Amino acid sequence: MEGLLCGCGMVYTNQSADLPPVNPTGVTHPDAFYLLPAELKAAWMAQHCPRGRLLEVGCGAGFFLAAARTYGYEVRGLEPSHAYDRHLEALNIPIAHSFIEKNTLPKHSFDVVYHCDLLAHFPDPILSLAAMCELLNHDGVLCFEVGLLGGISPFWYPLVGNIGLGEHLWLYSDKTFRALMKRAGLSIVHVKYFGLAPEGIGGRIIDILNRRLFAPALGFFSQNGKSRLPQIQSFCVNFLRYRVGSLLPHVGPQTLLVVAKPSRNGK
């Protein structure tokens, strides 16, 4: 699997016809990727989006929805996989099972439709965004996180690590992401940039320290015989990604929090 660079800065996956299509229900990050920044993202959404009914597309175990509910949102999840049903039931989060493109939820019934890191995975991002917009009421907005890993110097890729080409079909540059929004009939209302360089560099350093220094001291970094190093590393990486990353200039790989409004709203 290889990525091809378009002149506009977009990197897209060169998928052979002999390869099976990517199974979206199998494309996941570790729980910590969603759990640790859930409060930060929910607070940012509450600051920039209307209160009311919230749908998360690809809600997984519901970490973000649980955080958003504390800000007064009436939450619901859309998740094609049944793997999270028991966890969502324990959180009392209602769930519908479907891909966004084939959902049967009531049209124009949500104030916010949210998704995290999905634009790189959709085979047809325009179609998927259109399906989300159909679920918004007249004043509703889309809120989402998207990575910008295209249109950057090759210098950055060893720091970013495994990008997962094949699972990630599109690597957007800032230019191509904004072009996508325009083609989808969306206007960007709010955006927050987070530089990924601290996570890439700091994560490598933390990993080396864990393996060479901390791991031998298991008596100190263990609880009931189970190492706490993975949890400590996840907290550090999350801090570097969102807290430190928010302070950096907009260069190199980025991840964005975005609020966008369909053009039909007339604004």
TIBA-654730 format. One record per residue (C-alpha): residue in three letters; chain; x, y, z. Coordinates in steps of 0.2 Angstrom, whole numbers, always signed. Layout:
N
<ALA,A,<X,Y,Z>>
...
***
This chain:
267
<MET,A,<+0,+0,+0>>
<GLU,A,<+7,+17,-5>>
<GLY,A,<+1,+35,-4>>
<LEU,A,<+1,+46,-20>>
<LEU,A,<+4,+65,-18>>
<CYS,A,<-8,+76,-28>>
<GLY,A,<-2,+93,-34>>
<CYS,A,<-14,+101,-22>>
<GLY,A,<-6,+93,-7>>
<MET,A,<-18,+79,-4>>
<VAL,A,<-10,+62,-1>>
<TYR,A,<-22,+48,-6>>
<THR,A,<-20,+29,-4>>
<ASN,A,<-16,+19,-20>>
<GLN,A,<-27,+4,-17>>
<SER,A,<-25,-11,-28>>
<ALA,A,<-41,-18,-36>>
<ASP,A,<-34,-35,-29>>
<LEU,A,<-35,-29,-11>>
<PRO,A,<-51,-31,-1>>
<PRO,A,<-60,-15,+4>>
<VAL,A,<-56,-8,+21>>
<ASN,A,<-68,-13,+35>>
<PRO,A,<-73,+3,+44>>
<THR,A,<-78,-6,+59>>
<GLY,A,<-61,-13,+62>>
<VAL,A,<-52,+4,+61>>
<THR,A,<-50,+9,+79>>
<HIS,A,<-38,+19,+90>>
<PRO,A,<-34,+13,+108>>
<ASP,A,<-48,+18,+121>>
<ALA,A,<-36,+31,+128>>
<PHE,A,<-36,+41,+111>>
<TYR,A,<-54,+44,+114>>
<LEU,A,<-56,+44,+133>>
<LEU,A,<-42,+56,+138>>
<PRO,A,<-46,+71,+127>>
<ALA,A,<-65,+69,+128>>
<GLU,A,<-68,+82,+142>>
<LEU,A,<-57,+95,+132>>
<LYS,A,<-66,+92,+116>>
<ALA,A,<-83,+92,+124>>
<ALA,A,<-79,+109,+133>>
<TRP,A,<-73,+116,+116>>
<MET,A,<-89,+110,+107>>
<ALA,A,<-100,+117,+121>>
<GLN,A,<-91,+134,+119>>
<HIS,A,<-94,+135,+100>>
<CYS,A,<-110,+125,+96>>
<PRO,A,<-128,+126,+101>>
<ARG,A,<-135,+116,+115>>
<GLY,A,<-148,+103,+111>>
<ARG,A,<-148,+86,+103>>
<LEU,A,<-131,+79,+99>>
<LEU,A,<-127,+64,+88>>
<GLU,A,<-109,+56,+87>>
<VAL,A,<-106,+47,+71>>
<GLY,A,<-94,+32,+75>>
<CYS,A,<-97,+34,+94>>
<GLY,A,<-87,+19,+99>>
<ALA,A,<-88,+16,+118>>
<GLY,A,<-96,+33,+121>>
<PHE,A,<-83,+42,+130>>
<PHE,A,<-86,+59,+121>>
<LEU,A,<-105,+58,+123>>
<ALA,A,<-103,+54,+141>>
<ALA,A,<-92,+70,+143>>
<ALA,A,<-104,+80,+132>>
<ARG,A,<-119,+76,+142>>
<THR,A,<-112,+85,+157>>
<TYR,A,<-113,+101,+147>>
<GLY,A,<-132,+98,+145>>
<TYR,A,<-133,+89,+128>>
<GLU,A,<-146,+76,+124>>
<VAL,A,<-134,+63,+117>>
<ARG,A,<-136,+48,+105>>
<GLY,A,<-123,+37,+96>>
<LEU,A,<-123,+30,+78>>
<GLU,A,<-111,+15,+78>>
<PRO,A,<-110,+1,+65>>
<SER,A,<-102,-11,+77>>
<HIS,A,<-111,-20,+91>>
<ALA,A,<-95,-22,+100>>
<TYR,A,<-98,-7,+112>>
<ASP,A,<-117,-11,+115>>
<ARG,A,<-114,-17,+133>>
<HIS,A,<-103,-2,+138>>
<LEU,A,<-115,+11,+130>>
<GLU,A,<-130,+3,+139>>
<ALA,A,<-121,+5,+155>>
<LEU,A,<-119,+23,+151>>
<ASN,A,<-137,+24,+147>>
<ILE,A,<-132,+31,+129>>
<PRO,A,<-145,+27,+116>>
<ILE,A,<-137,+19,+100>>
<ALA,A,<-142,+16,+82>>
<HIS,A,<-133,+4,+72>>
<SER,A,<-129,+9,+54>>
<PHE,A,<-116,+18,+43>>
<ILE,A,<-119,+36,+41>>
<GLU,A,<-123,+35,+23>>
<LYS,A,<-137,+22,+26>>
<ASN,A,<-144,+29,+42>>
<THR,A,<-163,+29,+45>>
<LEU,A,<-163,+42,+59>>
<PRO,A,<-175,+57,+58>>
<LYS,A,<-170,+70,+46>>
<HIS,A,<-166,+88,+53>>
<SER,A,<-168,+82,+71>>
<PHE,A,<-150,+86,+78>>
<ASP,A,<-142,+102,+84>>
<VAL,A,<-125,+95,+82>>
<VAL,A,<-118,+80,+73>>
<TYR,A,<-100,+76,+79>>
<HIS,A,<-87,+64,+73>>
<CYS,A,<-68,+61,+77>>
<ASP,A,<-55,+57,+64>>
<LEU,A,<-67,+50,+52>>
<LEU,A,<-64,+61,+36>>
<ALA,A,<-48,+51,+32>>
<HIS,A,<-58,+35,+32>>
<PHE,A,<-73,+38,+22>>
<PRO,A,<-72,+31,+4>>
<ASP,A,<-82,+47,-2>>
<PRO,A,<-81,+61,+11>>
<ILE,A,<-93,+72,+1>>
<LEU,A,<-106,+59,+2>>
<SER,A,<-103,+56,+21>>
<LEU,A,<-104,+74,+25>>
<ALA,A,<-120,+76,+15>>
<ALA,A,<-128,+62,+25>>
<MET,A,<-123,+71,+41>>
<CYS,A,<-130,+88,+35>>
<GLU,A,<-147,+80,+32>>
<LEU,A,<-148,+76,+50>>
<LEU,A,<-145,+94,+56>>
<ASN,A,<-160,+105,+60>>
<HIS,A,<-160,+123,+52>>
<ASP,A,<-148,+130,+64>>
<GLY,A,<-138,+114,+67>>
<VAL,A,<-119,+112,+64>>
<LEU,A,<-106,+99,+61>>
<CYS,A,<-92,+98,+74>>
<PHE,A,<-77,+86,+71>>
<GLU,A,<-59,+83,+73>>
<VAL,A,<-48,+80,+57>>
<GLY,A,<-29,+77,+55>>
<LEU,A,<-19,+87,+42>>
<LEU,A,<-5,+75,+37>>
<GLY,A,<-4,+80,+18>>
<GLY,A,<+6,+94,+10>>
<ILE,A,<+20,+93,+23>>
<SER,A,<+39,+90,+21>>
<PRO,A,<+44,+72,+21>>
<PHE,A,<+55,+77,+36>>
<TRP,A,<+39,+75,+47>>
<TYR,A,<+34,+58,+43>>
<PRO,A,<+47,+48,+53>>
<LEU,A,<+41,+59,+68>>
<VAL,A,<+23,+55,+66>>
<GLY,A,<+26,+37,+65>>
<ASN,A,<+14,+24,+57>>
<ILE,A,<+1,+34,+47>>
<GLY,A,<-9,+18,+42>>
<LEU,A,<-11,+20,+24>>
<GLY,A,<-25,+9,+18>>
<GLU,A,<-35,+13,+33>>
<HIS,A,<-32,+31,+30>>
<LEU,A,<-38,+34,+13>>
<TRP,A,<-35,+53,+12>>
<LEU,A,<-21,+64,+20>>
<TYR,A,<-27,+82,+20>>
<SER,A,<-17,+98,+19>>
<ASP,A,<-25,+113,+26>>
<LYS,A,<-28,+119,+8>>
<THR,A,<-36,+103,+2>>
<PHE,A,<-47,+101,+18>>
<ARG,A,<-54,+119,+16>>
<ALA,A,<-57,+114,-3>>
<LEU,A,<-66,+99,+4>>
<MET,A,<-77,+109,+15>>
<LYS,A,<-81,+121,+0>>
<ARG,A,<-86,+106,-11>>
<ALA,A,<-97,+99,+3>>
<GLY,A,<-106,+116,+4>>
<LEU,A,<-100,+119,+22>>
<SER,A,<-93,+135,+29>>
<ILE,A,<-80,+134,+43>>
<VAL,A,<-86,+144,+58>>
<HIS,A,<-73,+140,+71>>
<VAL,A,<-57,+130,+70>>
<LYS,A,<-43,+126,+83>>
<TYR,A,<-26,+120,+78>>
<PHE,A,<-15,+108,+88>>
<GLY,A,<+2,+104,+82>>
<LEU,A,<+7,+86,+82>>
<ALA,A,<+26,+88,+83>>
<PRO,A,<+27,+88,+102>>
<GLU,A,<+17,+71,+102>>
<GLY,A,<+28,+64,+89>>
<ILE,A,<+45,+69,+97>>
<GLY,A,<+39,+68,+115>>
<GLY,A,<+31,+51,+112>>
<ARG,A,<+47,+44,+105>>
<ILE,A,<+57,+50,+120>>
<ILE,A,<+44,+44,+132>>
<ASP,A,<+44,+27,+124>>
<ILE,A,<+63,+26,+125>>
<LEU,A,<+63,+31,+143>>
<ASN,A,<+49,+18,+147>>
<ARG,A,<+59,+4,+139>>
<ARG,A,<+76,+8,+146>>
<LEU,A,<+73,+16,+162>>
<PHE,A,<+56,+14,+169>>
<ALA,A,<+51,-3,+164>>
<PRO,A,<+65,-11,+175>>
<ALA,A,<+57,-2,+190>>
<LEU,A,<+41,-12,+189>>
<GLY,A,<+40,-13,+208>>
<PHE,A,<+37,+6,+208>>
<PHE,A,<+27,+7,+192>>
<SER,A,<+15,-8,+195>>
<GLN,A,<-1,-10,+204>>
<ASN,A,<-7,-28,+209>>
<GLY,A,<+7,-35,+197>>
<LYS,A,<+0,-24,+182>>
<SER,A,<+11,-11,+174>>
<ARG,A,<+5,+7,+175>>
<LEU,A,<+17,+12,+161>>
<PRO,A,<+5,+12,+147>>
<GLN,A,<-7,+23,+156>>
<ILE,A,<+6,+35,+161>>
<GLN,A,<+13,+36,+143>>
<SER,A,<-5,+39,+136>>
<PHE,A,<-8,+53,+148>>
<CYS,A,<+9,+61,+143>>
<VAL,A,<+5,+59,+124>>
<ASN,A,<-12,+66,+126>>
<PHE,A,<-5,+81,+136>>
<LEU,A,<+8,+84,+122>>
<ARG,A,<-5,+82,+108>>
<TYR,A,<-18,+94,+115>>
<ARG,A,<-11,+105,+128>>
<VAL,A,<+7,+108,+121>>
<GLY,A,<+1,+107,+103>>
<SER,A,<-12,+121,+105>>
<LEU,A,<+3,+133,+108>>
<LEU,A,<+12,+130,+92>>
<PRO,A,<+12,+139,+75>>
<HIS,A,<+2,+131,+61>>
<VAL,A,<+17,+121,+53>>
<GLY,A,<+20,+103,+50>>
<PRO,A,<+7,+89,+55>>
<GLN,A,<-9,+96,+64>>
<THR,A,<-25,+90,+71>>
<LEU,A,<-40,+102,+70>>
<LEU,A,<-56,+104,+80>>
<VAL,A,<-69,+112,+68>>
<VAL,A,<-86,+118,+68>>
<ALA,A,<-94,+120,+51>>
<LYS,A,<-111,+125,+45>>
<PRO,A,<-121,+120,+29>>
<SER,A,<-123,+134,+17>>
<ARG,A,<-142,+131,+17>>
<ASN,A,<-142,+140,+33>>
<GLY,A,<-138,+156,+24>>
<LYS,A,<-124,+161,+34>>
***
